[in-house]
Amino acid sequence: MSHPQPAAARFDDPVLAAMAARRSISKVGPQTPNDDELLTLLDAVTPVADHKALRPWRLLTIRGDDRLRLGAALDAAAGREPGDKPNPKPLRAELLIAVIASPTEHPKVPVWEQHATAAGAAHLLELALWQAGWGVMWRTGLDANAPAVRALHGLNENELLMGWLYVGDIDPAFRKRLETSRRPPKDPSQFLSTLPGPEAVAAESADAVHPAGERADEKAATTAAKKTAKKAAKKAAKKAEEQAKKSAQKARKKAKKKDRR
Ligand SMILES: Cc1cc2nc3c(=O)[nH]c(=O)nc-3n(C[C@H](O)[C@H](O)[C@H](O)COP(=O)(O)O)c2cc1C
């Protein structure tokens, strides 16, 4: 069986090779970077693209028993009674890094741009950790922004929990397997194209002003209005004719009366 060349092997440049080789590690070991190591890696993350330098993100480390507190908050969010056994999810790694989007109001930088910066920071941190030899997996879950979970993280009303990076070491045997992995690259051409042609844009703009459905509705309304007007005109004409007839009859009667006198 022939395998396509792994994407990383196509790059001599170490940064591009790391980006192409990165993959999520769902089962990580117990070793973790300490806070000093994290701060060093953050030097590679803080240059993330950030409109007006608002720095709309922050991170929290969750280690040790804080993971049990997170498990309890997730249980509360899901309406589960606190059981004897702790929620196992946050225990899948010794270190979780909560990524928080922390936007501020700015006339030129909408909130979505600030969320994009926070997501960019998380991706850069995931890559930096990977390149430093750590296994990482970004996880969320539907309850990530449930009140109990938000309260645990001390989120302000405007903030959004973007998930947690689960961090640990990579088992050497697994790392070896990764090195020889032939995971085929995703076809990049599906992500790249050009602007639609002018005709498509014109049709799209016409649709935006008068969406196709709306235009059909308008046409139907005009036809209905025309029909109603025609009916009304016919009715009015008939009424006028009847009235004219009546008036003529009246006039004739009056004339006859006059003749008889
Ligand atoms: C914002 C975000 C949230 C995610 N949440 C989860 C999650 O809760 N559970 C999960 O299995 N994968 C989640 N993923 C996907 C994994 O992190 C990972 O990207 C995916 O399994 C594909 O693996 P790969 O990174 O090796 O391509 C999330 C990814 C992102 C970007």
The ligand as a Tripos MOL2 file, in Angstrom:
@<TRIPOS>MOLECULE
LIG
   31    33     1     0     0
SMALL
NO_CHARGES

@<TRIPOS>ATOM
      1 C1        -12.3710   25.1340   20.5580 C.3       1 LIG1
      2 C2        -12.1490   23.6580   20.4610 C.ar      1 LIG1
      3 C3        -12.8020   22.8130   21.3410 C.ar      1 LIG1
      4 C4        -12.6410   21.4350   21.2710 C.ar      1 LIG1
      5 N1        -13.2980   20.6330   22.1450 N.ar      1 LIG1
      6 C5        -13.1450   19.3020   22.0860 C.ar      1 LIG1
      7 C6        -13.7760   18.4370   23.0300 C.ar      1 LIG1
      8 O1        -14.4720   18.8850   23.9380 O.2       1 LIG1
      9 N2        -13.6170   17.1080   22.8980 N.ar      1 LIG1
     10 C7        -12.8430   16.5910   21.8700 C.ar      1 LIG1
     11 O2        -12.7370   15.3610   21.7780 O.2       1 LIG1
     12 N3        -12.1880   17.3810   20.9890 N.ar      1 LIG1
     13 C8        -12.3240   18.7110   21.0790 C.ar      1 LIG1
     14 N4        -11.6650   19.5240   20.1880 N.ar      1 LIG1
     15 C9        -10.8850   18.9220   19.0870 C.3       1 LIG1
     16 C10        -9.5170   18.4570   19.5290 C.3       1 LIG1
     17 O3         -8.8340   19.4420   20.2610 O.3       1 LIG1
     18 C11        -8.6700   18.0980   18.2730 C.3       1 LIG1
     19 O4         -8.4280   19.2540   17.5240 O.3       1 LIG1
     20 C12        -9.3350   17.0550   17.4110 C.3       1 LIG1
     21 O5         -9.4920   15.8770   18.1420 O.3       1 LIG1
     22 C13        -8.5180   16.7560   16.1360 C.3       1 LIG1
     23 O6         -7.2470   16.3150   16.4550 O.3       1 LIG1
     24 P1         -5.9840   17.0030   15.8350 P.3       1 LIG1
     25 O7         -5.7890   18.3070   16.5540 O.co2     1 LIG1
     26 O8         -4.8590   15.9980   16.0830 O.co2     1 LIG1
     27 O9         -6.2260   17.1820   14.3740 O.co2     1 LIG1
     28 C14       -11.7870   20.8970   20.2750 C.ar      1 LIG1
     29 C15       -11.0880   21.7510   19.4130 C.ar      1 LIG1
     30 C16       -11.2660   23.1260   19.5100 C.ar      1 LIG1
     31 C17       -10.5110   24.0180   18.5720 C.3       1 LIG1
@<TRIPOS>BOND
     1     1     2 1
     2     2     3 ar
     3     2    30 ar
     4     3     4 ar
     5     4     5 ar
     6     4    28 ar
     7     5     6 ar
     8     6     7 ar
     9     6    13 1
    10     7     8 2
    11     7     9 ar
    12     9    10 ar
    13    10    11 2
    14    10    12 ar
    15    12    13 ar
    16    13    14 ar
    17    14    15 1
    18    14    28 ar
    19    15    16 1
    20    16    17 1
    21    16    18 1
    22    18    19 1
    23    18    20 1
    24    20    21 1
    25    20    22 1
    26    22    23 1
    27    23    24 1
    28    24    25 2
    29    24    26 1
    30    24    27 1
    31    28    29 ar
    32    29    30 ar
    33    30    31 1
@<TRIPOS>SUBSTRUCTURE
     1 LIG1         1 GROUP 0 **** ****
